[in-house]
Amino acid sequence: MPETPTPAVTPALDGRAVIDGRRVEAADGRTFDCLSPIDGRLLTTVARGGPADIDAAVAAARRAFEDRRWCGQAPAARKRVLIRLAERLLAHADELALTETLDMGKPIRYAKSVDVHSAANCIRWYGEAVDKIYDEIAPTPRTALALITREPVGVVGIIVPWNYPLLMAAWKIAPALAAGNSVVLKPSEKSPLTALRLAELALEAGLPPGVLNVVPGYGPEAGSALALHMDVDAIAFTGSTRVGKQIHVMAGQSNLKRAWTELGGKSPNIVCADCPDLDRAVEAAVSSIFFNQGESCNAPSRLFVEASIKEAFLEKALALVPRYQPANPLEPQTIMGAIVDRIQLDTVLRYIEQGQAEGARLLAGGQAVEPVPGGCYVQPTVFDGVTNTMTIAREEIFGPVLSVITFTDLADAVRQANDSIYGLQAAVWTRDLNKAHAVARALRAGTVHVNQSDEDDITVPFGGFRQSGIGRDKSLHALDKYTELKTTWIRIDDPLSA
């Protein structure tokens, strides 16, 4: 692995918005400080976009859509631009990874190998798909020809979270752009920098000005303005269920724009006594909950373990916990980094306190630490003796906290797993094929893993049931969110039938 970058070689961080192909300050000149969770240092100041900036970005996107500078290009031409953009991301992988780590606190080894490379792969994949998607002809009588075509929805507003800033942006802008839409992207104020750089790289790749605009700012200001905007045709959001509900309300209050939301999760991971490989199940359970500091919506935070193997399972799991002690994210060997900011760190610590107050037994971790002075870090935390009614088993913590729940009856474990407002992801470990199929069918989740956890690919849809959201990211199904179906009915008078 290349030598870890140091602050002395920090890339030039430009916090200005990107509107109509240009870097601009906020209309009212306001900014906010962008602090690194690694050590609290000021990285840069960022334009604090508000309604006026959203208006300007939407107007630019609308002009770009109406004059067809992007949607009017042949699919093969759009394909070439998106592939060039993917190549630009890879060419700037070191810069983007360092920016992501400084801004959000994740280990640089994963910022590059996972976030940047997965974002580039996503953009390339949708670029490749552009000219391989066919429209339809309906099976009408001979007197009619009915064409069913996909058309871009228009101007798409996109709001992405702080935990995977570049990757979540790619998951949404790639299919939106592939379909021919124009986009206004609002990144999280906690980690806006790679999204802003992405817009610059898109321009370098040949995306016309105005097609991708990025406005940083706070949710109640820029985010609400985007969701309420009367000239935005669709809004796509990834974030908390609480805010997602507000997005749907604002979509209805404005122009009834299509609203697509990928929201929270409290994913159950069920390990049966006949698990085919206990060591593998332990490794997956521990690595999945502590990956990205637990700041993942699909993190398997509820671990259901059958009673007869629980002690053996916990002994193996606790032996792995020291591997995940937080350290400087800029060091190449670090596998758990910093929590995104002090607010989120305090939230995680409050949940840990509440777990103890409600009677859960703390087996490991539970404390804030400072491997780097001034940073935001918390130990990997494991609770045993958890019941599914406890707060730490009900609410999304978004931190490295694992809750272990013991079961003796598999049907009851499945019932408890489904006893949640969420339904994003689940897993079951068993060597019994019949049991695996039955449990997978019974679990109410958008993705069910069998004898593995968190394996993934751009070709499969991602999203959830119930309050985990509406719609799917990834795969060809994501294009459904960014297109409208149009029927063109043509009357045919057949001269050969006379």
N, C-alpha and C positions, 0 to 999 in steps of 0.2 A: 504494500500500500504506500502511496506517495507520502512524503513528509507532511505532517499535519500543519496546515496554515496557522499562523499566529496573528494576533491583532495588528502587528506591524505591516501585514500584507492584506489587511481587510479591503475588500473591493470598494470602489466608489459607490456609496449608497445614496441613491437619489430618491427622496420621499415625495416628490411632486407627482401629481396625478398625470395620467395619460388620456387626453381628450382630443379626438379628431386628429390623431397622429402626432400630437405635440405634448411635451412636458409643460405643465402649467401649475401655478400655485392655486390654492383655494380662492374662490371668488372674493371672499372677505379677508383673505390673508392669514386666516388662523392656521395654526399647526398644533401637533401634539408630539411629545417626546417618545421616541422608540428606544426602549431600554432592553438590554440583553439580560435574560434570566440566568446566564452563566455566572455573572458577577455584578450585575446591576449597572454596568457602564452605559452611557448614552451612545447609541449607535448613530442616530441621525434624528432630525426633526421631519415629520411627515405632514403633508397637507391634510387639514381637517375638513374633508369635503362635507358639504351640506346640501340642502335642497337646490340652491342655485347651480352648484356643480353637477348634481344629478340631472337637472334640466338641460345643461349644456351637453352632457354626455349622451343623454337620450336623443336630443335634437341631432347630434352628430351621427348617432346610430341610425336614426330614422332617415336622414338624408342619404346615408350610405345604402340603406335598404331600398329606398324608393328609386334611386338612380341606377340601381342594379349593378353597382361596381363590383360586388362580390357574388350575390345570388344569381346574377345574370351570366357569370362565367360558366363555361362548360365544366361538368364534373371532373374531367381529367385535369383541368387547370386548377381547380380548387384542391384537388389531390396533390398536385405538385407543390403548392404553397404549404400545405399542412406537413408534408414530408420534409420539406426544407426547414420548417419550424422545429420538427423533432430533431433534425440534425443539428440545428443551432443550439438546442438545449444540451445535447451531448457534447458539442464543442465547448460549451461553457459550464460543463458539469462541475468542475472544481469551484468555480465562482459561485454557482447557484447553491451547491451543497454548503459551502462556508457561510453564505448569506442566510440559508435556512437554519443552520445550527446557531449562529449568532443571534438570530431573531427569535427563534422558538425554543432552543435549548436541547434539541434531540442530538444524539451522538452523530458525529460527522460521518462515521462509517456507514450508518444507515441513511443519512441525508443524501449521500451520493448513490449508494448501491440500491436503495429502495426508492426513495422519493423522486430523485431526478431521473433515474433510468426508467422507473415505472411511468412517470409523466410523459417522457419522450415516447415510450412504447405505446401509450394510450393515444397520443396525438398521431403517431404514425399509423396505428391500426385504423383509426377512423378516416385518416387520409386515404389509406388503401381501400377502405370500404366505399368511398364516395361513388366511384364509377362501377360498382358491382351490385348495386341495389336496383331492382327492377320494379316498375309500377305494374298495375294489373289491368286485365280486361275482364269484365263481368260476363257470366254465361247468360246473356240476354237472348231474346228471340232474334231471328234474322233481320227483323225490321229495325233493329237498334244496335248501336255500338256504344257501350258504356265504358269509359276510361276511368280508372281509379288511380289518381296520382297523389304523390306526397309533395306538399309545398311547404317552404319554410314558414314558420309562424309569424316572423317579423323581427321585432326588437325584443330581445331576451335579457331580462335582468338576472344576474347570478350573484348570490351571496354565499361565500365559503367560510369555513371555520379556521381556527388557528392551529389545529393539531397536525394537519398535513396540508399546509398552505398551497404549495405548488401542485401536488398531486390531486387534491380536491378541485382545484381550478381546472386542471387538465381533464378530469372526469366529466366536467360540465361544458367547458368551452369547446372541447374537441367535437362532440356530436352536434353541438349547436352550430358551430362554424361549418362542419361538414354538410349539414342540411341547408346551408345558405343563409343563415340568420346573421343579424348584427347583434353585438353583445355589449352590455354594460356590466362590468364585474366590480363588486364591492368586496374586497378582502377584509378579513378581521383586522381590527385596529391593533390586536396583540401581535400579529405577524404579517404585515402587509408587503414586505420588501420583495419577495420573489415574484409575486403577482405583478408588481409594477415592472420588474425587469422582463417578465414574460411578454408584456405588451410591446416593449422595445424590440425584443427578439422577433416577435411576430411581424413587426414592420420591416425589419431587416430581411425576413424570409419572403416578403412580397405581399403580405396582407394589406389591402388598401387602407388608408387612413379612415378612421371613423367606424370601421367594422368591429374592432375590439378596443373598448375604452375601459380604463381602470380608475376608479374613484375611491381612494382610501377614506376612512372616516368611521365614526361611531354608529352603532346600530340604530339608536333612536333618532339620529339625524340623517345620515346618508342612507342607511338601510331602510328605514321607514319611508323616506322619500322615494326610493326605488320601488318598493312594494306597493305604494299608493299611487304611483305615477299613472296618469291616464293614457299615456302613449307607450307604455310597455305592454307587450302582448302576452308575455309569459314570465313567470318568476320561478327560479330554481334555487333552492336553499338547502344547505347542510348545516346542522347545528342542533341546539337543544330542542326538546319537544315543546318546552314553554314558549320559546321564540317562534318555533314552527307554527304553533297555533295562532300566534299573532299575525304571521305572514298570511295565513289563509283568511283571517278576518279582514286584513287590509286589502287583499286581492278582491274580496267580495264587496268591500266598501267602495272600491274605486271602479274599475271597468270590468269586473268579473274576469280578470286575466287568469289564464291557467296557472295554477300553483302546484309545484312539485317539491316535495320536502323529504329529505333523508335525515332522520332524527335520532333520538337516543336509543340506547339498548341496555339490557341487563342480562347478558347472554348466559344461559345455563350450559354447563358442561357435565354430562352424566357419565360416570365411570362405573361400569358393572364389574362384579366379581370375576366374571369370565373374560375380562379385558385381555386381548391377545398378546399385548406387550406392555406390562405395567411401567417399565422404565420409560418407554416412549410416551405413554400417557402422562406420566409425571412431568417429563421434559416439556411436552406440549402445553400442559396446564400452567406451568410456571412461566415459561417463556412468553406465552401469549398474553397473560395478564400484565407482565412487567414490560413488554415491548412498548416502545414509545412512551415510557413512564406511566403506562396504564391509560394514557390519553387517547383512547380509541373507542369509538362508539360500539364496536362489535367485540370488545374485550370480554373474554369468558370469566366474568367476575363472580358468578355463582357456581361453585364446584360441588356437585352432588356425587358423593362417594359411597358405594355400598359398604355397610357396616363391617362385613367380614374382612375387607381389605384396607379399611381406613387407616389403621395404625401403620401398616407397612407403607401405604401411600404417603402419609404425612412425614414419616421418617425420611423417605427419599426426597420429598419436596423440600423439606426444611434444609436438607443437605445442599440443595442447589441455590438457596436464597442468597448466601454470601456472594455468589457470582454477580448478582444484580445490584450490589451496593452502588449508589450513584457516585459518579466521578466527573471530572472535567470533560464536557462533551467534545472538546477539541482534541483530546487524546485519542489516537487510533484504536486503542484497546478498550475504550469505554463502551459498555453495552446498555447502561441506563444513565440518562443525563438529567437535565434540570426540568422542573415544572415550569410551565410557560410564564408565569408571573406570580407576584406575591398574593394576589387575590385568589388565584386557583390553589396555591399552596395552603393558604388559610382554610379554604373550603375542604380540601382533602383532610387536613388535620382535625377539623370539626367533625367530619364523619368518623374518623378513627376514635375520637373521644366519645361520640355517641354510641358507637359499637360497644365500647367497654361499658358505658353507662347502662346499656340495655342487656348486658349479661354475656356478650360474646367473649371468648377467651383469646387474648392476644398471644400468639405463638412466636411472632417475629416482627421486628420493625416497629413502626408506629411513631417515629420521631423525625423531626426536621433535623437536617444536618447541613454542614457547609464545607464540602470538599474544596470548594472555591469560595473564599470570603465574599460576602455580599450577594451570593447566588441563592436560587430557590430550589431546594432539594429536599426530598423525603425518602426515608428508608423503604425498601420493599416490605410490605406488611401482609401478614397472614393471620386470619381469625379462624378459630374452630368453635364448635358449639353454637353455630349460627342457626337460627330458625328463619324460615322464609317470610316471617312477619316482621323481622327486625328492619330498621331503617337502612342498614348497610346492605340488606338483601333486596330492598324495594327500590331504592333511588340510585340514579347513576352518579357515581362518585367522580369518575374521570381522573383517576389516579391509581397508583400501584397497590391496590388493596384487594386481596383475595378472601372471599367468604366461603368457608367449608361447611356444607350441610350434609349430614349423614342420613342414609335411607336404608330401609330393609325391604321395602316393597317397590318394585319398579313402576307399577302403575301409579303409585302415590308420588314417586319422584317425577314422573311425567306430568302429573297434575300440578305439582308445585312449580315445575319448570314453566308451565303455561300460566301459572297464577302471577301474572305481571301485566302491567300496562303496555309493555314492550313486546316486540316479536321480530328482532333483527336477525339474530343468529343463534344457533344451538349446536350441540355436539353430543354424540353417544359413542361409547367404547364398549364393544362386545364382539366375541368370536362367533356368536349365534346369528346367522344370516336372517332367519325369520324374525328374531328379536330386533335386529338392526332396522329392517324394513318397517316393522310395526311401530317402533319408537319414532323413526324418521317421519312417518306419515302422521303420527299423533302430535308431534311438536309443531307449535304454531309459530313458525319463523320463516323469514325469507330465504335463509340458507341453513341447511342442516349438514353438519360434517359427521362422517362415520369413520371411526378409528384414525382420525387426524383432527387437527384444529387449525383453522385460519389459512389453509392453503387456498390459493386464489389464482385467477386468470382474467384477463380483459375480456375473454369470450363469454363469460357467464354474468348474468345480471346480479346487481347488488342493491338491496333494499329490504324493507321489512313489512311485517303485518302490523295491524293495530296502530298504536301511537309511536311506532318507529318510522312512520312516514307513508308517503303516497308516491308511487312511481318507482322507477329503477334507473340506477346508473350502470354504466358498462354494458357491454354486448350490443348487438343490433337493436335490442329492445329500448335502449336509451333514446334512439332516434324518434320513438313515439312521442316523447315529451316536447320535441322541438320541431315537429311537423304537423300540418293539418292535412286531413284526407279530403280530397276534392273529387266529386263525381262529375264527369262531363258526359251528358247523354246526347247521343247523336242519332237523329231519326234517319233511317235508310229506306228509301223507296227502291226496291230491287227491280231493275228493268228486266232481269232474266226470268222473273217469276210471272211476267205478263203472258 
